[in-house]
Amino acid sequence: MDINWARSLFTIWVFVSFLLVLYIVLNKRNKQNYNDAANSIMEDNDTPDDESGR
């Protein structure tokens, strides 16, 4: 097995991994999780309470 065979296998492995990531990200079952994560920034009340008396 020469280096070109190893490079070909690595390329195929990276491509299959990329397709797996796309499947996971674009799966409709995960849509609500992504929407919750996107909306959590707007719903987070991270402004400090004005307790200093200014």
C-alpha positions as CSV (number, residue, x, y, z in Angstrom):
1,M,0.0,0.0,0.0
2,D,1.6,3.2,-1.1
3,I,1.0,6.8,0.1
4,N,-1.5,7.5,-2.7
5,W,-3.8,4.7,-1.5
6,A,-3.7,6.2,2.0
7,R,-4.4,9.6,0.7
8,S,-7.4,8.3,-1.2
9,L,-8.8,6.5,1.9
10,F,-8.3,9.7,3.9
11,T,-10.2,11.8,1.3
12,I,-13.1,9.3,1.3
13,W,-13.2,9.3,5.1
14,V,-13.3,13.1,5.2
15,F,-16.0,13.2,2.6
16,V,-18.1,10.7,4.4
17,S,-17.6,12.6,7.7
18,F,-18.7,15.8,6.0
19,L,-21.9,14.1,4.7
20,L,-22.6,12.8,8.1
21,V,-22.2,16.3,9.6
22,L,-24.6,17.7,7.0
23,Y,-27.1,15.0,7.7
24,I,-27.0,15.7,11.4
25,V,-27.2,19.5,11.0
26,L,-30.0,19.5,8.3
27,N,-32.1,16.8,10.0
28,K,-35.6,18.1,10.7
29,R,-35.6,16.5,14.2
30,N,-32.8,18.9,15.3
31,K,-34.5,22.0,14.0
32,Q,-36.2,22.8,17.3
33,N,-32.8,22.5,19.1
34,Y,-31.2,25.0,16.7
35,N,-34.2,27.4,17.0
36,D,-34.0,27.2,20.8
37,A,-30.2,28.0,20.7
38,A,-30.8,30.9,18.3
39,N,-33.6,32.4,20.4
40,S,-31.7,32.0,23.7
41,I,-29.6,34.9,22.9
42,M,-32.6,37.2,22.5
43,E,-34.4,35.8,25.5
44,D,-31.4,36.0,27.9
45,N,-31.7,39.0,30.2
46,D,-28.0,39.5,30.9
47,T,-28.3,43.2,31.9
48,P,-27.2,43.6,35.5
49,D,-29.7,44.8,38.0
50,D,-29.1,48.4,39.0
51,E,-28.5,47.9,42.7
52,S,-25.6,50.4,43.0
53,G,-28.0,53.3,43.6
54,R,-26.7,55.5,40.7
